[in-house]
Amino acid sequence: MSATMETLEQMQYLTFFIGAEEYAISILKVKEILEFDTLTRVPQTPAFIRGVINLRGRVVPVIDLAVRFGLGDSQITRRTCIVIVEVELEGEPAVMGVMADAVSQVIELRPDEIEEPPSFGTRVRTDHLLGMGRAGKKFVLLLDIDQVLSSEELTTVSLVAEESAAASVTEGDQSDPTEGAVSGDEAPAV
């Protein structure tokens, strides 16, 4: 067992589906789960960046893992949701959304219920996996969400969020600076 596997004591994982495959992320990385809503597309971004959302005034990029794993675009259904996760970007925390076809459940796994990822047969690169968790008669792919995107791609995602935030601020500043101004002898409208 690798050092990574030894550090995994009984842990909780949020499981979700992308297509017919069930994946899991450490519950410690999950901040919240949102119902899928409107995304704002950002031009000239990688295909796996589906767009950005406004999360309480904060620009959060949304990643389509199906595209990232080479499965094609996720189809939006009533069960589609966005899992908000916190990842490490150059040593700093970064918040992003991950599209899921459906969230399943929270499971607990002991280290002896986690197998090393196979070197073949999955659409996910093995360095993106912490292992394969045994869940009854099947396996769940345990994603290392910090490794799912390379640091270069995470930097792209971070820049998208920053540029989108800057653009929304700039758009608000493009109005006539005298519009809404009040002269000294006028009372402001209430």
QUIGI-V207555 format. One record per run of one state. SS is the DSSP state (~ for helix, > for strand, _ for the rest). FROM is the first residue (numbers start at 1). TO is the last residue. If there is no record, write none. Layout:
# QUIGI-V207555
ss: [SS,SS]
from: [FROM,FROM]
to: [TO,TO]
This chain:
# QUIGI-V207555
ss: [_,~,_,>,_,>,_,>,_,>,_,>,_,>,_,~,_,>,_,>,_,>,_,~,>,_,~,>,_,>,_,~,_,~,_]
from: [1,3,8,11,19,21,27,30,36,40,41,49,56,58,64,65,69,81,90,92,101,102,110,111,114,116,126,129,136,138,144,145,149,151,174]
to: [2,7,10,18,20,26,29,35,39,40,48,55,57,63,64,68,80,89,91,100,101,109,110,113,115,125,128,135,137,143,144,148,150,173,190]
